[in-house]
């Protein structure tokens, strides 16, 4: 028997609220990195059923903020400053050059595909839909990297990019108007890409990564202090 539309919408809304609640508590330090958490405990804390909590944990696990453990519940992922520093050092070495090569290899169909995705990002920013914005931004980033014709460099860039997903929830929730600032920074890269200017896209990607690294340093430092 299918779930009526209004119930499905309510369930999705509760799942989104639950994921926001859990991520915010992790960011505040009231749920500590490495701490074991259960669906029952979280549901009791939020005053909702376990089903939307289960969906929220699955969503957060995709970005590495939560680690699911079969038959043992879940635990908060380790958000380590040393790991983040090493990761962003590697990102800065491989992702901007991969983006330069990708932009230089862009053909019209792929350029149009990226432009459509960026148009969706603008609309989601207008609607203040952070969850939807981040989802499309991730798709845009991955599509861009995939266009790199040097497949070894692409593989390295994809690995470092995927490694950063565990920190995205912190950046999204830890900065006021994240999507507004993110759109501005990514638009500079997108403009260069649409113009076929690989060196400019490379330089702007490096600037974006440096800013994200610095903001992440502050967030992780605050998280460590509050834990």
C-alpha angles and dihedrals in degrees: 000000000000121000113249113253095247092053092048091051091048091050092050091048092051091048091053092047090048093051090049091049094049094045092048092052090050090050091049091049095239086117105043130216108267093019117141114238131184133204090238095052093046092046090052091049092052098036095235137110123276096247098075089041089056090052091047092053091050090051093049091046091060089067094040096246088119127030115213116217116195112241090355102074118234141297134208113261118249109258100199123185094207091051091049092050092050092045095052092046087057093043090055091051098050113019102060093050090047090052091049092054091044092053092047089052096047116129125193099265092051092043089054091048092054091045091053091051091049089050088056089051091054092051092048089051090053089052091046089234101157095174093051092043094053091047093054092041090055090050090049093049093049093046089052094050092046089061091065105116092207098083095192090054090044091054092051092046092048091051094052092043093052089046089059095057092086088066098046095088089056093051093046095049098032098061129059113240091006094166093049093052092040092053092052093050095044092044090063089057092043092051090053091047093051089051091049091240103148099176092051091049089050093051094046092047089054091051091050092050092048091052092047090049092051093048091048090052090056094046094049091046090052091046091052091049094050095044 
